[in-house]
């Protein structure tokens, strides 16, 4: 009786391991990394919606800019210092971005480095010579002392993402 129960238990465990391996292999086959074609800066089956690369584990990684033609930009500043702020204070700063190229600038995503920072940005294409805005809002509730935070701006520029940073000195209430 004990031998029968042991054999059945081992069979179930073995079957479970084989099933997990099959599922893992299926996930590996289904997950692929999307890489832009360097000659045209497009992706197979691309649309205007931003795409993301998928890692082997199936987690979303860096966004891939759609097939918009590249342009160039100028930032009034890429770093801002809030100076001394009180713990719990919510502050924000507007970064001004100018399209200095010949094609419309499309900001597909602004991805902050942590949950304490919330982005807002110009969603419509920014025409050549025109300006757009990227606002980063920071909640200092969970911080003490000197901090430096960032957000990555994904757009149709050669060196995407563009990194915006800010500093603050969070003081007790």
N, C-alpha and C positions, 0 to 999 in steps of 0.2 A: 504493500500500500504506500509506504513512504517513498519507494522508488518511483512509483507511478506519479505521485504528487510532485516529486522533484523533477521528473522528466517533463511533465506538463508545465511547471513553473519556468524551467529553463527554456522550453519551447516558446512560451509567451514572451519572455524577456528577449530572446533571440529575434523573434518576429518583430517586436517593438523596435529593436535597434536597426534592423533592416529597413523598416518603414521610415524611421527617422532619416536614415542615410538617403533613401530615395527622395524624400521631401527636400533634404538639403541639396541634393544634386539638381532637383527640379528648380529650386530657388536660384542656384548658381547659373543654370541655363537661362532662366527668365530675366536675370538682372544683367544689365549691360551698361557700359559707360558710353555716353554720347559725346563724340568728339567732333568739333566743327571741321569742315573741309577748309584747309588753310587757303586754297586758291580762290574760293568764292565767299568765304566766311559764312557759309550756310550749313545747315544740318539736314540730313535726309528727312523728308516729310515735314519740314519746318513750317510753322505758322507764326502769327504775330504774338502768340502767348509765350511768356518766358518758359524755358525748359529747365529741368534740373538733371544733373548727373545722378546715377544711382550706383552706390558702392556694392561690393559683393554681398554685404550683409543686408542690402535692400534699404539702407538709410539714405535719405536725400542729402546731397552735398551741395557744392557751389552751384548757383544758377548759371545757366548758359544763356547768353544773349541771343535773341532771335536773329533772323537774317537781315536786319537793318544794315544799310551801308554805314561804314565807320565815319566818325566825325572827330573833331578835337574840341577840347573844353579848356576853360580857364576858371580857377576858383579864386574868389576874393581872399579866401583863407581856407586852410585845411585843418587848422588846429585853433581851438578857442579855450581861453582860461576863464572860468567862472569866478576865480578867486575864492574868498572865504564865503561859505554858505552854511546855514544852520541845518543840523541833522533833521530830516523829515521834510525839508524844503524841496519843492519841485521846480526845476528851472528848465528853460529851453533856450536854444540858440538857432538862428536861421543862417545857413550857409548859402551863399549866392553862387550859382554856377552859370557861366556864360558859354553858349555854343559859339566857338570860334572857327568851326569848320564850314563845309559847304553842304552838308546833309543834315536833316533834322536829328536832334539829339533825343533818344528815347531812354529814359531811366526805367529799367524793368523791375528793379527791386532795390530796397535799402535794407540791409541785414545788420542789425546791431549785434555787438559782441556779447551782450548779456540782457537779461529780462528787465533790468532797471532802466533801459533806454528804449524809448518809443520813437519811431521815425514817421514823418509825413513828408511827402515830396510831390513835385509837379508831375502829374501823371500823363498829361498831354504832351505830344512831341514839341520840343523846344526848337523853333526855327533858327537858322543861321543868324548870328548877330543878336539874338534875343537871350533873355535871362530866365532861369528857373530857380526854384528854392527847394532846399532840403532842410527840414527842421528836425532837430534831435531834442527830445524831452527827457530829462534825467530825474529820477526819483531817488533822493539821497537817504531815504529811511533806513536802509540796511548798511550804511557805510559810516566809517569814522576815519578822520585824517585825510592824507593826500590820496587822491584817486586819479586814474587816467582810464578813460573808456574810449571805444571806437565804434564805428559803423562802416560797413563796406557798401559802396554804391556800385551797382551793376548797371552798365549802360553800354551803348554801342560805340565804345572808344577802344583804341588799341590796347591800352594797359588797364583793363578792367579786372578786378574792381578798384575803384578809387577809395582810398581810406581817409575817412574823416575822424578826427580825434578831438577830445576835450579833456580838460583837467579841472579839478576843484579841490578845495581843502574843506572837508566836512567837519564842522565844529559842533560840540555839544549844544543842546538847546539852552 
